[in-house]
């Protein structure tokens, strides 16, 4: 046994190792969220860390701490600046709820009034009594009749308290998990910033030397896709949120800033986020109405819906192709299905990262497909060459001759050497001249021996 694995054994061991890694990742998927978030964060801050490390000679771990503190400071400044404005606009939303309820009651009263005296083919349908009863229920005293009595309310007090306690406990547990996730994300980020280059070099050392160049090219393609995705997402969030906020402000929506920020944040989740943000904008228009347009809330909500859909089409048809370019070449149905699958597997994080993950899978698939088809093409060419050589031998045997490359000829069972090929016309005089010069030199040195 020479100790060298065959190609089949290598492929089998590689597949088994890949299956083992995928199994471990699947089993531990519940605790991988902080690590994935840390990897994304380190990928985003790596240019700043590299600048501080290479230009200013700051250690990588210290550079990572400085960059993270700067990001935290920017977040706190932005929150302190926007918080008073957001609180004021949320206060306007709460103030207009009463007006919205009154408007709804008046609209229901007018609609029910249209059924008074209704008939069919001259026959009175007798809706007047039902209309009077319905309108009586719309009065404040009538609405009180819909509310539960004190005995019913206090009879279910235990259920309400237990439900509230369970809700608060669940909220506290979710908040604790969120804080733990953020803490682990920061810790993992610092470790990845410090040990990332050594880890990458170690993984690259496992690759054979002859494959490193093409794998480096593959890695660069994947990095370009992820950078284009994040850079495009940041720019798209800023532009789309600004356009929505300014448009809602021009239409007279009181909570235009809230709608703009929500539209920009929800735009981070492709396809699905736009639907959620659009629904929130329409809901705000129904509740608040317009400060500039003298129209009803329902008609104003339709205007807001039309403007939002127009901005969404502008983003998807004009801005996104120009900003994102063709780095993420995926069909729309693939993106939607991938987002749904990512959300079902990893929640919001899975939905957000579904597009770059699928784009990476596409690049890896094309690379593997190219290697497989290249190997198959080489095998086909080698097989074709073998067939051509075999055909040449067979044709030579049928013609009674021998193919090229075979020395000697078989005649009567005895192998005879082939005749030497005739000398080339340009080569024969060259050898004759050399021989004459040798004879003249020998005759001059020793005439007797030469004779």
NORSULPE-V963230 format. One record per residue. RES is the residue in one letter. SS is DSSP state (h for helix, s for strand, l for the rest). PSI is psi in whole degrees, 0 to 359 (999 if undefined). Layout:
res:ss:psi
RES:SS:PSI
RES:SS:PSI
This chain:
res:ss:psi
X:l:125
X:l:350
X:l:6
X:l:128
X:l:145
X:l:169
X:h:322
X:h:317
X:h:319
X:h:315
X:h:320
X:h:315
X:h:321
X:h:318
X:h:320
X:h:318
X:h:319
X:h:318
X:h:321
X:h:318
X:h:315
X:h:323
X:h:317
X:h:318
X:h:319
X:h:319
X:h:321
X:l:19
X:h:335
X:h:336
X:h:8
X:l:350
X:h:313
X:h:323
X:h:319
X:h:316
X:h:322
X:h:319
X:h:318
X:h:317
X:h:316
X:h:322
X:h:324
X:h:323
X:h:359
X:h:319
X:h:318
X:h:319
X:h:317
X:h:323
X:h:313
X:h:327
X:h:320
X:h:320
X:l:317
X:l:1
X:l:34
X:l:134
X:l:149
X:h:319
X:h:319
X:h:322
X:h:321
X:h:319
X:h:318
X:h:315
X:h:317
X:h:321
X:h:322
X:h:317
X:h:319
X:h:320
X:h:318
X:h:319
X:h:317
X:h:321
X:h:316
X:h:320
X:h:318
X:h:329
X:h:319
X:h:340
X:h:311
X:h:321
X:h:317
X:h:320
X:h:319
X:h:318
X:h:324
X:h:325
X:h:322
X:h:322
X:h:316
X:h:324
X:h:325
X:l:359
X:h:318
X:h:317
X:h:321
X:h:320
X:h:317
X:h:318
X:h:322
X:h:318
X:h:320
X:h:322
X:h:319
X:h:323
X:h:317
X:h:322
X:h:317
X:h:329
X:h:331
X:l:343
X:l:355
X:l:131
X:l:17
X:l:144
X:s:170
X:s:114
X:l:42
X:l:2
X:s:126
X:s:125
X:l:349
X:l:40
X:l:355
X:h:318
X:h:320
X:h:325
X:h:317
X:h:319
X:h:320
X:h:317
X:h:330
X:h:327
X:h:339
X:h:346
X:l:155
X:h:320
X:h:328
X:h:325
X:h:328
X:h:330
X:h:335
X:h:340
X:l:151
X:l:153
X:l:168
X:h:322
X:h:318
X:h:322
X:h:312
X:h:338
X:h:330
X:l:17
X:h:321
X:h:318
X:h:319
X:h:317
X:h:319
X:h:320
X:h:317
X:h:319
X:h:319
X:h:321
X:h:316
X:h:321
X:h:318
X:h:321
X:h:318
X:h:321
X:h:317
X:h:320
X:h:320
X:h:318
X:h:322
X:h:314
X:h:320
X:h:320
X:h:317
X:h:320
X:h:314
X:h:326
X:h:317
X:h:318
X:h:313
X:h:324
X:h:317
X:h:319
X:h:319
X:h:324
X:h:319
X:h:317
X:h:0
X:h:310
X:h:318
X:h:322
X:h:318
X:h:319
X:h:322
X:h:318
X:h:324
X:h:328
X:h:340
X:l:345
X:l:135
X:l:151
X:h:323
X:h:345
X:h:357
X:h:324
X:h:312
X:h:328
X:h:327
X:h:321
X:h:320
X:h:317
X:h:318
X:h:322
X:h:318
X:h:317
X:h:321
X:h:320
X:h:313
X:h:320
X:h:319
X:h:322
X:h:309
X:h:319
X:h:317
X:h:321
X:h:317
X:h:316
X:h:320
X:h:321
X:h:315
X:h:313
X:h:314
X:h:317
X:h:320
X:h:316
X:h:317
X:h:315
X:h:314
X:h:322
X:h:316
X:h:325
X:h:320
X:h:328
X:h:344
X:l:21
X:s:122
X:l:322
X:l:46
X:h:322
X:h:317
X:h:315
X:h:320
X:h:316
X:h:317
X:h:321
X:h:318
X:h:317
X:h:316
X:h:342
X:l:347
X:l:330
X:l:108
X:l:145
X:l:300
X:h:320
X:h:326
X:h:322
X:h:317
X:h:314
X:h:321
X:h:319
X:h:321
X:h:321
X:h:317
X:h:320
X:h:317
X:h:321
X:h:322
X:h:322
X:h:316
X:h:327
X:l:193
X:s:145
X:l:346
X:l:329
X:l:133
X:l:68
X:l:164
X:l:166
X:h:322
X:h:312
X:h:323
X:h:323
X:h:322
X:h:322
X:h:315
X:h:319
X:h:317
X:h:318
X:h:319
X:h:318
X:h:322
X:h:317
X:h:324
X:h:320
X:h:322
X:h:320
X:h:312
X:h:332
X:h:329
X:h:305
X:h:313
X:h:315
X:h:326
X:h:324
X:h:310
X:h:336
X:l:208
X:l:28
X:l:325
X:l:91
X:l:87
X:l:139
X:l:156
X:h:319
X:h:325
X:h:321
X:h:315
X:h:313
X:h:320
X:h:321
X:h:316
X:h:317
X:h:319
X:h:322
X:h:322
X:h:333
X:h:313
X:h:19
X:h:217
X:h:321
X:h:318
X:h:322
X:h:323
X:h:320
X:h:5
X:h:319
X:h:308
X:h:329
X:h:316
X:h:323
X:h:321
X:h:317
X:h:324
X:h:317
X:h:316
X:h:320
X:h:316
X:h:323
X:h:312
X:h:319
X:h:320
X:h:320
X:h:320
X:h:315
X:h:327
X:h:317
X:h:318
X:h:322
X:h:319
X:h:318
X:h:321
X:h:319
X:h:317
X:h:320
X:h:321
X:h:320
X:h:319
X:h:321
X:h:319
X:h:318
X:h:318
X:h:321
X:h:323
X:h:318
X:h:318
X:h:319
X:h:321
X:h:321
X:h:321
X:h:329
X:l:356
X:l:4
X:l:192
X:l:146
X:l:166
X:l:147
X:l:356
X:l:121
X:l:134
X:l:164
X:s:148
X:s:119
X:s:116
X:l:31
X:l:358
X:s:131
X:s:121
X:s:141
X:l:146
X:l:153
X:l:145
X:l:143
X:l:145
X:l:146
X:l:147
X:l:148
X:h:325
X:h:340
X:h:327
X:h:309
X:h:327
X:h:312
X:h:323
X:h:318
X:h:319
X:h:320
X:h:319
X:h:318
X:h:322
X:h:320
X:h:319
X:h:321
X:h:321
X:h:321
X:h:324
X:h:323
X:h:318
X:l:93
X:h:322
X:h:315
X:h:324
X:h:319
X:l:999
